Amino acid sequence: MFSGISAIVYLYHLYWCIYGVDQFCDITRTHVCGAEGKDLYQQFLVKGGASEEDAAAVTAYLDAPTDAAEASSKVYDTAIALVAIFHMIEWLRQTVFLTSALVNVNLVPLFYAMSINIPFGFIAMLVGIAARFGADGKDCAIEGAQMERGRYLSMQILCIFLYIPMMFLHIVFFKIKGVEWLHEVTKEAQEEDED
């Protein structure tokens, strides 16, 4: 039961880690959006012979130059990278915890040392949410731009609210099972080690 609860948290962070890496390198990352990307695209059109009025009226950003594509990608890149790194570290932290539980190796000090990831995670998720709901983030989260990347960052709101109880699942489990159960399990493990 205890390992099953830990496995759910493990799989949760593995999912968000994989999803984050997928969105970081998504094909839509170079779709033009955001103020800087659109400005660079319009400058590109003016250099190509279009009038400034025609360039300003463009809504479909096809064949964008590299600088406009890179500026558009930067709108979400840092936020997605931070969030994906947080979930990756948390996934590794849960791996250490599960290894400690299943293999009976004392890796709990390493698990607690890796808890430095907790404040980083909250900061990363808040940065992700701010990037998504900022002016450029809203512009990029539309159909035809970087909608899926924006959705990933929007979902970090859910992650914050789920992360808080997930941090304490093992403590809640021990509290429900009781001190006697915990001492009994610990005593059995010690007896097995002596044999």
N, C-alpha and C positions, 0 to 999 in steps of 0.2 A: 504494500500500500504506500509506504513512504517513498520508495523508489519510483512508483508510478506517478506520484504527485511531482516529484523532482523531474521525471521524464517529460511531463507536460510543459514545465517551465523551460526545460532544455529545448524541446521541439519548437516552442513559441519563439525563442530567440534565434534558433537556427532558421526558421521561416523568415523572420524579419531581416536577418543577415543576408540570406540569399536574395530576397526581394530587393533589398537596398543595393546590392552589387548589380543586379539586373537593371535597376532604374538608373544607376550611375552611368552605365555604359549603353543606355537605351538609344535606339536609332533616332528617336525624336529629340535628343539633346541638342541637335544643331538646328532645329526648327526656329526660325526667327521670332523672337518675342522680347518683351522688355524694352524700356526706353532706349538704352544704349544700342541694342541690337537693331532696332528699327531705324534709329538715326544713321547708323553705319550703312544699313541697306539703302536708305534713301540717298545718302551721299554717293553710293555706288551707282545708283540709277542716274543721278545728275551727271556724274563723270562719264557715263555711257551715252549721254545725249538727251536724256529726258528732261523736261522742264521741272522746276521745283514744285509747281502745283500738281503735275502728274505724279511725281515721286511721293508727295505728301498724301495723295489719294489712294495709294496702293494698299490693298488689304491682303493680297496673296503674295507671300514672299518666296518666290521660286528662284532656284539657282543662286542662293545667297553666297556672297563672298566669304572667305574664311574668317575675316575679322568680325563680321556680323554674326556668323554661326558660333564663334568662340565666345563673343559677348553674351549671346543668348544662353549658351550652355552654362556660363558662370552664374546665372541667376539662381540655379538650384544646386550646382555642383558641390559647393562647400557644405551646405546643409545636409545633402544626401550622404556625403562622405562621412561627416561627423556622426550622423545617426547610424549608418551602417557599421562604423568602427565600434560605436558603443554596443550595438547588438552582438557584434563579433566577440568583443571582450566578455560580454555577459554570457554568451554561449560557452566560451572557454571556461569561465568561472563556474557555470553549471556542470560542465564536464568534470572539473576537479571535484565538485561536490558529489556527483554521481559515482565517480571513481572511488571516492572515500567511503561512500555508503555500500557499494557493491563489492569492492575488492578488499574491504576492511584494511585500508591503508590510511594512516592519519595524514590527510592532506587538508584538514580543516584550517590550520594556520595559513596555508596558502590561499584558501577560499576567503578567509577574512582579510588577508592582505590585499586581495584583488577587489575588495569592497570599495576601494578608492574610485572604482568605476561608477559607483552609484551617483555621486554628485555630478560627475562628468556626463552621465546619461541624462540626468534632468536638464542640464545645460544644453546638451546636444539636441534633445527633443524640443526644447523651447526655441532654440535657434532654427530648427527645421520648421516649426510652426510659424515663426516670425517670417521666415523666407517665403513660405507658401502664401501667407495672408498679407504680405507687403504689396506695394503697388505693382512692382515688376512680377511678383509671384502670382498675383491675380491675373495679370495679362498673359502669363505663360500657361496658366491652368485651363485654358480654353481648348475646345476641339480644334484640331489642326495644328496646335502648338506643342506643348509638352504636358498634356493632360494627365497621363499616367504618372509622370514624375511628380506632378503636383498632388495627385491622389496619395502617393506614398507619403509625402510630407504631411498631408491632411490627416492621415491615419495615425500620426504620432500623437494626436490628441487622445485617441483610444489607448495607445501604448502607455502614456503617462498614467492614466487612471487604472490600467491593469497592472502596471509595474509596481505600484505601491503595495497592493496586497500580495503580489507574487514574491516580493522581498521577504515577507514574513510567513510564507506558507509552511516552511519547516518548523518554525517556532510555534505556530498555531497547531500543527500536527502533534508536536511534543506536548503541548498544553492539553490537548484533547485526550491523548493517550495517558497522560499522568506521569508523575515522577516515579512511581513504583514500576511501571512498565519500562521506563527508560533505564532504571537501575538493573532490572532483570535482564534486559537485552545486553547491556554493557557487561554484566557479570557473566552471561553465557559466552560472549565473545572473548573475555579474558580467560575463561576456562578452556575454550577451544585452543587458544594460543599456547597455553601451558602444556596441552597434550601434544 
